[in-house]
Amino acid sequence: MITGAADRTALEALDARLRTLLPEEYRDSYEDVQPISMGSAALAYDTDGRAAWDRVWGSFCDLAMAGGPPHKGTLLEPGCEPEIDANYDRYDEVAEEICRGISMATGLRSYVSPTPGWVSVACHGDAMADWLVRAIVMENVAARRRGAILELPAAPHFRLEKEIKNVVTVIAKTSHYWLGHMPRGQQRAVADLFAAMGGESPLIEPDLSSAEVRTDARELAASVAAAIRRDTGLRRSNHRYAGWLGVECQSVRAAVWMMRALVASNVLSRREGTVLFVPVNAAADPHGAIVSSAVVHIHRCAAARAMC
């Protein structure tokens, strides 16, 4: 139940942002979307035995941003440099196949990033890349952006029908919604919203500059977790991912609602089951105050909405 004028105003602001961010078909129904997985489409192959990435999908399940099931149950991360250095030939094969799949499935130009562990995708402008990075991270696939260039993960151990397909599918799914379900007017509104949000606070992303968990990152994560528990009662989960802090929510419904609301507050977020993940980034949020304050605010809004 909404408890006061301040809560009502905060919820109305969040709802307005979500309606702007979501494709039209979700604008008035996203609270009703259920995180229930659908079957995965089988790969098709051409006459040369190569994956026919342009003939795989007839439709896509709901966006995780709208409350649908994330594409991956656990986070798909980029490869680390020691692994890549030890298997460079295989890494090249994987990265090239991901780029081939992205180009065939989306029509977007894709190429192997000079940064090991990533492939690059050229988007149709900053707003598209900014929206895609939010949507893809919520699908539990690592992503980052630099201007209009989106980066997606690659690693030597990726398999064609598993991780390679996961990466190609998630960019095919999300770009399909951006290009096919969001008219130009809405895309401009999204760009304006991102500019306004950026004026309030930078987008807080996980620090993925190194696959190794550094001492300062561990200390920052512990500090953020303590602040969140003190002000919300939510406990830290046992999960450990570079750049991410997991927080146990009361239910899947609460985790979904808080994840969406955080992304609409310029804090990247994702979930695995009932665990909400928020970013740890010593450069962008050196004391964790932006993230912890956002989680506390969103938890209050969730409680006002009877989500937790």
N, C-alpha and C positions, 0 to 999 in steps of 0.2 A: 504494500500500500504506500502511496506517495504521502509523505508526512508533512510537507510544508512548502511554502512558496519557493524557497531556494532549491529544494529538491526538484520541484516541478519544472523550474526554469532550466536546471542542469539537464534533466531528462529530455526536455523539448529540444535543447541545443544538440544533444547527442543524436536524437532521432532525426533531426534535420540534416545533420552531417551524413548519417547512414543512408538516408534516402537519396542524397546526392551521389554517394559512392557506389550504390548498388544498381545493377541493371534494372530497367523499368519493371520487368515482371516480378521483381522482389520488393518493390518500394512499399507496398501495403500488405505484404504477406510474409516478410522475413521472420517474424516471430513464430510463424507456423511451420517453417521448414524443419524437417527432422534429419538428424545426422545418421542416416541409415545408408550403408554402402550398397551399390549395385554391382553386378558382375563386371569383370574386366574384359574388354574386347580382345580377341586373339589377334596376333600379328598376321598380316598378309605379306606374301612374298612375290617378287617379280620373277620373270623367266630366268634371271641370272642367280636366283636364290638370295637376293638381297631384300631387306625389309622394305616393303612398299608403304612408307609412312603416310602417303597421301590417300591411302585406301583403307585405313584402320578404323576410323570413327564415323558413326552415323549420328551420334548424339553424345552429350556429356551429362554427368550427374550434376547436382546442385553445387554451387560454389561454397567452399568452406566459409567465405566471407558472409554468405547469406545464412549460414547455420547448417549447411550440408556436411557430409562426412569429409574429413581431410583426405586428400589423395593417398598420402602415406600415413600409416599408423604411428611410425616413429620418424624422426628427422633424418632426411637424406643429406649427408654432408659432403663437402668437397674432399678430394684426396689431399694428403699431406705430402710435403716435398720429399721426405725420405722414401716414402712408398712410391712416388712418381719417379724419382731418380733411379730406384732399383728395378723399375719395370717400364722404362720410357717408351719402348716400342709398343707395348700393349696400351699404354696411356694415349699415345698418338692415335691408335686405332679407335679407341673409345671416344676420344674427343672429336675426331673427324666424323664418326658415325652419328654422334649427338648433333653436330652441326648440320649434317646432311638431313637428319630427321626433322630438325627444327625448320630448315628451309623448305622442305617438301610439305610439312604439315601446316605451316603458317604463312609461307611466302615471305617471311622476314629474313634478312641477311644475317647469317651466323658464321662465326669464325672462332678458332682456338685463341683464347686470351693469352697475352704474354705472361700473365700471372698464373703459375702452375695451380691446377685444381679447378679451373674455371673455363667455360666457353662464353663468348660474348654474343649478344643479340642486339641488332640495331633496331630500335623502336621508332615509331612515327612521332617523335617528339618527347620532351621531358615528362609531360603529364601521363602518357601511356606507360613509360618505364616506371614512374612513381607509383601508378596504380597497380601495375603488374607485380612489383616487388612486394607490395602489401598482400595482394591476393595469393601469390605463390608461396610466400612464407607461411601463410595461414593454411596452406595445403601440406605443410611439413616437408617442403623441399627448400634447401638453402638458396637464397638469392640475395643479390646486392645490385646497386646501380650507381653509375657515374654519369650524370646528365641523361642523355637519351639512350645510353648503353646499359642494357641489363646483363647481368652475369649469372650463370647457372652452373651447378657442380658437375665435375667429372673426376673419375678416379680409375686406376688400372683394374681394380676388382669389379667394376661395373659389368653386368651381364646384359646381353641384348634384350632378352625377354623380361628382365627385372628392372635394374636401375636405369639402364639406357632408355628403356621404354617409359619408366617413371618420369624422367626429365622431359622427354619429348611430349608425353601426354599432358603434363601439367602446363607447359607453355602453350600447347595446342588448345587446351581447355580454357585457360584464362584469356588468351588473346582472342579466342572465339567470342567470349562474352564482351570484351572491350570493343572489338571491331564490328561484331555483328548484332549486339544487343544494346549498345549505348550510342544514341544519335550524337551528331556533332555538337548540338547545343548542350547536351549533358556532359560531353567530354570537356567543353569549355568551362562549364560550371565546376567540374572536378579540378581543373587546372586552377581556377580562382580559389577554390577551397584549400588546395594544397598551399597556395601562396599565402593565404590568410593564416593557416595553421603554422606555416614556417615562420611567420612574423611573431607568433606566440612562443614557439619553441622549435628547435631543430628536430627533424625526424630522428628518434633514437633507435639505432640498429644494434644488433649484437656485434661485438668486436671479433671479426673473423680474420684479422691480420695474421694470426698464427694459430696453428692447430694445437699447439701446446698450451696447457693451462698454466698461466704464470701466477706467481705468488700474489701479485697485486690484484689480479682478476679474482682470485679465490677470496681475498680479504674484502674486496668490494662486494662480491656476491653475498658474503656472510653479513656484511653491514646492511645491504638492501633487504635481505631476508629478515634480519632482526627488526628493522624499522616497519616492515609490512606486518610482521607478527604482532608487534607492539600495538599497532593502530587498527588492525583488523581481526587478529586472532588466527589468521591463515598461516599454516605451517609450511616450511620448506619441504619439497619432495626429495627423494633419494636420487633423482636423476642428475647426471652430470654431463653437460654438453658445453663445449667451448663457446663462450659468449652468451649463454642462456642461464637463467635462474628459474627453476620450477617451483610453483606454489600449489598446494593442494586445495582444491575448491570443494564445496559441499556436494556438487552434482555436475553431470555433464552440461545440463542446462545453464547452470551458473557459469561454468568455464566458457561456454560458447558466448554467452552474453557479455562477459567481461572482456574476452578476446576481441570481439567486434568493437566494443566501446573504446578499448585502448588504442586500437588501430585508428579509430576516428579521432583520437586525441594525440596523434603523431608519435605513438609508441608502438613499434612493431611487436606483434604478439602471435602466439600460436598455442595449440593445445594437443595433448595426448591423453585421451580419456577425460578424467576429471582434473588433470594437472594443467594449469595455466603457465605458460612460459613467457617470461619478460626478458628484455635484453640487458646485458651488462656491458658497459662501454666506458672505460676510464677516460677516454679522450673527449667524448661528447657529453658525458654525464659523470664527471670525476668523483663526485661524492654519492652518486646514486639518488640524489634528491628528486630529479625529474621523474624517474621511474617509480620510486617509492610513493611520491605524492600522487602520481597518476593512478597507481593501483589503489591507494586509500580512497581517493575521490570516486573512482569507478565502483569500488566495493560499496561505498555509501549509496551510490545511485542504484546499484543492484539490489541492495537491501530495501531501498525505497520502492523499487519495482517488484518486491517480493520474489527476487530471483535467488536470494540466499538468506 
